[in-house]
Amino acid sequence: MPLPVVVIVGRPNVGKSSLLNCLARQRISIVDPRAGTTRDRVSAVLEHDERYVEIVDTGGIGMIDEDALEAHVQEQIRYAIARADVIVFVVDVHDGLMPLDQSVAALLRPLDKPILLVANKVDDVVHEPLAAAFGRLGFGEPLCVSAVHSRGRQELIRRVLETVGPLSAAEYEPPVMKLAIVGKRNAGKSTLVNALAGEERMIVSEIPGTTRDAVDVRFEKDGRQFVAIDTAGVRKKARLADVEFYSYTRALRSIRRADVNLLLIDATVPVSEVDLKLARAILDEYKPVLLAINKWDLAKDRATTGDYAAYLAQVIPALPYAPLVFLTASRGKNVHAAVDVALSLHKQAHTRVGTAELNRALELILEARGPSPKRGTKAVKIYYATQAAVAPPTLVFFCNDPLRVRDDYRRFLENRLREFLPLKEVPLRLLFRARRQAPAAQGR
């Protein structure tokens, strides 16, 4: 059953993004004093008393975009309004009733949808009388809130839930998997998300940096719910402007909160420093990763898939286990195959290996090559192993002295374990512990 949708609309700079963050109690939308920061539909699932709705932030109606994307932004607003079950119309008490507020009201009046008028930036009771001017818009007395200070939050949630009819906890279907799509600018991330969603869910433009927020997009495949997280394109950190810095930090947060990461690589240009930094960020979080080679239709005449795989093995040597998928997002080619591969990674990351199976594999590996001690120290003996956790699979090895296990042997052990265990394509976290209560060392 689809989530009821609550859409926040209003002219630029009335605090729509702040209100979404206030309701969700998370920093989801980028908040910046410059008008036009939000372009796409940014959403969050709001849970209150085991009832669920989807809250959607939109760009400012009537905004002037610095990259001339106004038509795209307004189209996204129209998409959002069409899907809305209830609309929250936000105005700014400090600015008073503006002509653009009247224009927004004129757009909303013909709609056969419930509309809640919200007067934002009412930071103190002394500001409440200012809200009376907005009664002229014809949507009743506005509810006074302060998104920055969470003033009026509970009352707004109460009115929304009364109006929209939320899903209960029993009806709500959580996503099977969260798939973060990361990559450098213009790699085709938003195009891929639109192909998965089956609609123009994200603005697609040749202008670099079109996507700014990390946007959760729910989509369905084979009767199951998924979330694709579209992230802002990343470029070299030294060149980041203020809004780009916020976009970059949200991209890193998306890597952490995703179940699986899809690193989208543009096949028409060489792998860049940004691609390598994103690969390292994913690796540092021990997240499963799929290397998705986009725009393959434009590159396949210059190289075979085998040639490109060999090239990636050279330029991204830290991810030899990561599977590859070659796709063309603009045509929807192989995009659902990429989801199937991501699901396989998700399953592997949650696999538990029996202690007996793990120790049989360890015995075979130790017979072939045991750990060499650091120079001038005694031999290292590994006695047995057990799996302590999943996502990532965390394997604990008990030995006589963890501090003497060398990094090269950790890497060797990790690679050989993939040959024996059903964990061939996901990162493994290897921990070394003393068999007795002695100081322990940790590592991969």
C-alpha positions in Angstrom: 0.0 0.0 0.0 1.5 3.4 -1.0 2.3 5.9 1.7 0.0 9.0 1.9 1.9 12.0 0.6 2.1 15.4 2.3 3.7 18.0 0.0 5.2 21.3 1.3 4.8 24.2 -1.1 5.3 28.0 -1.1 7.4 30.7 -2.7 11.2 30.8 -2.3 12.8 31.3 1.2 9.7 30.8 3.4 11.4 27.9 5.2 10.0 24.8 3.4 13.2 22.9 3.7 13.6 23.9 7.4 10.0 22.6 8.0 10.8 19.2 6.4 13.9 18.9 8.6 11.9 19.9 11.6 9.1 17.4 11.0 11.6 14.6 10.2 14.0 15.6 13.0 16.8 15.1 10.6 18.9 17.3 8.3 17.5 16.0 5.1 17.0 19.1 2.9 19.8 21.6 2.5 18.9 24.9 4.2 20.6 28.0 2.7 19.6 31.6 2.8 19.9 31.9 -0.9 16.7 31.4 -2.8 16.4 28.4 -5.1 18.6 25.9 -3.2 16.0 23.1 -3.4 15.4 21.9 -6.9 14.2 18.3 -6.8 11.5 16.7 -4.7 13.1 15.9 -1.4 11.2 13.4 0.8 11.3 11.7 4.2 9.1 9.1 5.8 7.5 10.6 9.0 6.7 8.1 11.8 4.5 9.3 14.6 2.8 7.0 17.1 3.3 4.1 14.7 1.6 5.9 11.9 3.4 6.7 8.7 3.3 9.4 6.0 5.7 10.7 3.4 6.7 14.3 3.6 7.9 16.0 0.4 9.8 19.3 0.1 9.7 21.2 -3.1 11.4 24.1 -4.8 10.1 27.6 -4.5 7.2 28.4 -6.7 8.2 31.3 -8.9 12.0 30.9 -8.2 14.7 32.2 -10.5 17.4 29.6 -10.8 21.0 30.5 -11.3 21.4 27.7 -13.9 18.1 28.6 -15.7 16.5 25.4 -14.5 13.2 27.1 -13.5 11.1 25.1 -15.9 12.5 21.8 -14.5 11.9 22.9 -10.9 8.3 24.0 -11.6 7.6 20.7 -13.4 8.8 18.8 -10.3 6.5 20.9 -8.2 3.6 20.1 -10.4 4.5 16.4 -10.2 4.5 16.6 -6.4 1.2 18.5 -6.2 -0.5 15.9 -8.5 0.6 13.1 -6.1 -0.2 14.9 -2.9 -2.9 13.7 -0.5 -2.6 16.9 1.5 -0.7 20.1 0.8 1.0 22.3 3.4 1.2 25.9 2.1 4.0 27.8 3.9 4.2 31.6 4.2 6.6 33.8 6.1 5.2 36.1 8.8 8.2 38.4 8.8 7.8 39.2 5.1 4.0 39.5 5.3 1.6 38.8 2.5 3.6 39.0 -0.8 2.2 39.0 -4.3 3.9 35.7 -5.0 2.0 34.2 -2.0 -1.1 35.3 -3.8 0.1 33.5 -7.0 0.7 30.3 -5.1 -2.7 30.5 -3.6 -4.2 31.0 -7.0 -2.4 27.9 -8.2 -3.8 25.8 -5.2 -7.4 27.0 -5.0 -8.8 25.0 -8.0 -7.3 21.8 -6.5 -9.7 19.3 -4.9 -7.2 18.5 -2.1 -7.0 19.5 1.5 -4.7 22.4 2.1 -3.2 23.4 5.4 -1.9 27.0 5.6 1.2 27.3 7.8 2.7 30.6 8.9 6.4 30.0 9.5 9.1 31.9 11.4 6.7 32.6 14.3 9.6 32.3 16.8 7.7 34.0 19.6 4.1 34.7 20.7 4.6 38.4 19.8 4.8 37.3 16.1 1.5 35.5 16.1 -0.7 38.6 15.3 1.3 39.0 12.1 -0.2 35.7 10.8 -3.7 37.2 10.6 -2.9 38.9 7.3 -2.7 35.6 5.6 -6.4 34.9 6.2 -7.0 36.8 3.0 -5.6 33.9 1.0 -8.8 32.0 1.6 -7.5 28.9 3.4 -8.6 29.7 6.9 -6.6 30.8 9.9 -3.0 29.8 9.5 -1.2 27.5 12.0 1.7 29.4 13.5 5.0 27.5 13.6 8.7 28.0 13.8 10.6 25.4 11.9 13.9 26.5 13.3 12.8 26.2 16.9 10.3 23.3 16.3 7.5 25.5 17.7 4.1 24.2 16.6 5.6 20.9 15.3 3.3 18.6 17.3 0.1 20.5 16.3 1.1 20.5 12.7 1.7 16.7 12.8 -1.6 16.2 14.5 -3.5 18.2 11.8 -1.7 16.4 9.0 -2.5 13.0 10.4 -6.1 13.9 11.0 -6.3 15.1 7.4 -4.4 12.5 5.4 -5.3 9.2 7.0 -1.8 7.7 7.6 -0.7 4.1 7.3 -0.5 2.1 10.5 2.6 0.2 11.5 0.9 -3.1 10.3 0.2 -1.6 6.8 3.6 0.1 6.3 6.0 -1.8 4.2 9.6 -0.9 4.8 12.0 -1.0 1.9 13.8 -4.3 1.2 17.0 -2.4 0.5 18.4 1.1 0.4 20.6 1.6 -2.6 22.8 4.7 -2.7 23.8 5.9 -6.1 27.0 7.8 -5.9 29.5 9.2 -8.5 31.1 12.3 -9.9 29.1 15.0 -11.6 27.3 14.2 -14.8 27.8 10.4 -14.5 24.1 9.9 -15.0 22.9 9.3 -11.4 19.6 11.1 -11.7 18.9 9.5 -15.1 19.4 6.1 -13.5 17.1 6.9 -10.6 14.4 8.0 -13.1 14.8 4.8 -15.0 14.3 2.8 -11.7 11.3 4.9 -10.7 9.7 4.8 -14.1 9.0 8.6 -14.0 10.9 11.9 -14.2 11.5 11.8 -10.4 14.7 13.8 -10.6 15.8 16.8 -12.7 18.1 15.7 -15.5 20.3 18.3 -17.1 23.7 18.6 -18.8 24.6 21.4 -16.3 27.0 19.9 -13.7 25.7 20.0 -10.1 22.0 19.9 -10.9 21.2 17.6 -8.0 22.1 19.2 -4.6 20.2 17.2 -2.0 20.5 13.5 -1.3 17.0 12.4 -2.4 15.3 9.1 -1.4 13.1 7.8 -4.2 10.9 4.8 -3.5 10.4 2.3 -6.4 8.9 -1.1 -6.8 10.4 -4.2 -8.4 8.9 -7.7 -8.5 6.2 -6.5 -6.0 8.8 -5.3 -3.4 9.6 -1.8 -2.2 13.1 -0.3 -2.6 14.7 3.1 -2.0 17.2 4.6 -4.4 19.2 7.4 -2.9 20.2 9.9 -5.5 23.2 11.9 -4.4 24.8 15.1 -5.6 27.6 14.7 -8.0 31.0 15.1 -6.3 33.9 17.0 -7.6 37.3 17.8 -6.1 36.9 19.0 -2.5 39.1 22.1 -3.0 36.6 23.4 -5.5 33.5 23.0 -3.4 31.3 26.0 -2.8 29.1 26.3 0.3 26.0 24.4 -1.1 28.3 21.9 -2.8 30.0 21.2 0.6 26.6 20.4 2.1 25.8 18.2 -0.9 29.1 16.4 -0.5 28.5 15.7 3.2 25.1 14.4 2.5 26.5 12.1 -0.2 28.9 10.7 2.4 26.0 10.2 4.9 24.1 8.4 2.1 27.0 6.0 1.7 26.8 5.2 5.5 23.0 4.7 5.7 22.7 2.7 2.5 22.6 -1.1 2.5 24.4 -1.3 -0.8 26.2 1.4 -2.7 26.2 1.7 -6.5 29.3 3.6 -7.7 28.3 5.0 -11.1 31.3 5.4 -13.4 31.1 7.3 -16.7 32.5 5.0 -19.4 33.2 7.9 -21.8 35.9 9.5 -19.6 38.8 8.1 -17.5 38.3 7.1 -13.9 39.1 10.2 -11.9 40.4 11.1 -8.5 36.8 11.7 -7.4 35.8 8.1 -8.4 38.8 6.9 -6.3 37.8 9.0 -3.3 34.2 7.7 -3.4 35.5 4.1 -3.7 37.7 4.7 -0.6 34.7 6.3 1.3 32.6 3.2 0.6 35.5 0.9 1.5 36.0 2.7 4.8 32.4 2.1 5.8 32.6 -1.6 4.9 29.6 -1.3 2.6 28.8 -3.6 -0.3 29.5 -1.9 -3.6 28.5 -2.5 -7.2 30.6 -0.8 -9.9 28.0 0.3 -12.5 29.6 1.4 -15.8 27.2 3.9 -17.4 27.0 5.2 -21.0 28.3 1.9 -22.2 26.5 2.4 -25.5 28.9 5.3 -26.2 32.0 3.4 -25.2 31.5 -0.2 -26.3 32.9 0.4 -29.8 36.3 1.4 -28.1 36.6 -1.5 -25.6 35.1 -4.8 -24.7 33.7 -5.5 -21.2 36.7 -7.6 -20.5 39.1 -4.8 -21.5 37.2 -2.4 -19.3 37.2 -4.8 -16.4 41.0 -5.1 -16.7 41.3 -1.3 -16.7 39.2 -1.0 -13.6 41.3 -3.6 -11.8 44.3 -1.5 -12.5 42.9 1.9 -11.5 40.7 0.8 -8.6 42.7 -2.1 -7.1 41.1 -1.7 -3.7 37.8 -3.2 -4.9 38.8 -6.4 -6.7 35.8 -8.3 -5.3 33.2 -5.7 -6.4 30.9 -7.0 -9.3 30.5 -5.0 -12.5 27.4 -4.1 -14.4 27.5 -2.3 -17.8 24.4 -0.2 -18.4 22.9 2.7 -20.3 20.7 4.6 -17.9 19.2 6.9 -20.6 17.7 3.9 -22.3 16.9 1.9 -19.2 19.3 -0.9 -20.4 20.4 -3.2 -17.6 19.2 -0.9 -14.8 17.0 -3.6 -13.2 19.8 -6.1 -13.6 21.9 -3.8 -11.5 19.3 -4.0 -8.8 19.4 -7.8 -8.9 23.1 -7.7 -8.4 22.7 -5.2 -5.5 20.2 -7.6 -3.9 22.7 -10.4 -4.2 25.3 -8.2 -2.4 22.7 -7.3 0.3 22.0 -11.0 0.9 25.8 -11.8 1.1 26.3 -9.0 3.6 23.7 -10.5 5.9 24.9 -14.1 5.5 26.0 -15.9 8.7 28.6 -18.6 8.2 28.6 -21.5 10.7 31.6 -21.8 13.0 32.5 -25.2 11.7 32.4 -24.1 8.0 34.5 -21.0 8.9 37.1 -23.0 10.7 37.3 -25.6 7.9 38.2 -22.8 5.6 40.7 -21.3 8.0 42.4 -24.7 8.4 42.9 -25.0 4.6 44.2 -21.4 4.4 46.7 -22.0 7.3 47.9 -25.2 5.7 48.8 -23.2 2.5 50.2 -20.2 4.3 50.3 -19.2 8.0 50.9 -15.7 9.3 54.5 -14.5 9.2 55.5 -12.6 12.3 56.9 -9.1 12.3 60.7 -9.2 12.1 62.4 -10.2 15.4 59.2 -11.5 17.0 57.8 -14.9 17.8 55.5 -16.8 15.4 51.8 -15.9 15.3 49.4 -18.8 15.9 45.7 -18.5 14.9 43.7 -21.0 16.9 40.1 -20.6 15.6 37.6 -18.1 14.3 33.9 -17.2 14.6 31.5 -14.8 13.0 30.5 -12.0 15.3 28.2 -9.9 13.1 26.7 -9.3 9.7 26.5 -6.2 7.5 29.4 -6.2 7.3 30.3 -9.8 7.9 32.6 -9.5 10.9 35.0 -12.4 11.5 37.0 -12.7 14.8 40.2 -14.7 14.8 41.6 -15.8 18.1 45.4 -16.0 18.2 48.4 -15.8 20.6 49.3 -12.2 19.9 47.1 -10.0 17.7 49.6 -7.2 17.6 52.0 -9.3 15.5 49.6 -10.0 12.7 50.9 -8.1 9.6 48.7 -6.1 7.3 49.7 -8.1 4.2 48.5 -11.3 5.9 45.2 -9.7 6.8 44.7 -8.9 3.1 45.8 -12.4 2.1 43.4 -14.0 4.6 40.5 -11.8 3.5 41.0 -12.7 -0.2 41.4 -16.5 0.5 38.3 -16.5 2.7 36.2 -15.2 -0.2 37.3 -18.3 -2.1 35.8 -20.7 0.5 32.8 -18.8 1.9 29.6 -17.5 0.4 30.9 -13.9 0.9 32.7 -13.5 -2.4 31.6 -10.0 -3.4 31.3 -8.0 -0.1 33.8 -6.4 2.2 34.9 -8.4 5.3 35.8 -7.0 8.6 38.6 -9.1 10.2 39.3 -8.7 13.9 42.1 -10.4 15.7 41.7 -11.1 19.4 43.9 -12.7 22.0 42.6 -16.1 23.2 42.9 -14.9 26.8 41.9 -11.6 28.2 44.8 -9.7 26.8 44.9 -6.5 24.8 43.5 -7.0 21.3 44.2 -5.5 17.9 41.7 -4.8 15.3 42.0 -4.6 11.6 40.8 -5.8 8.2 
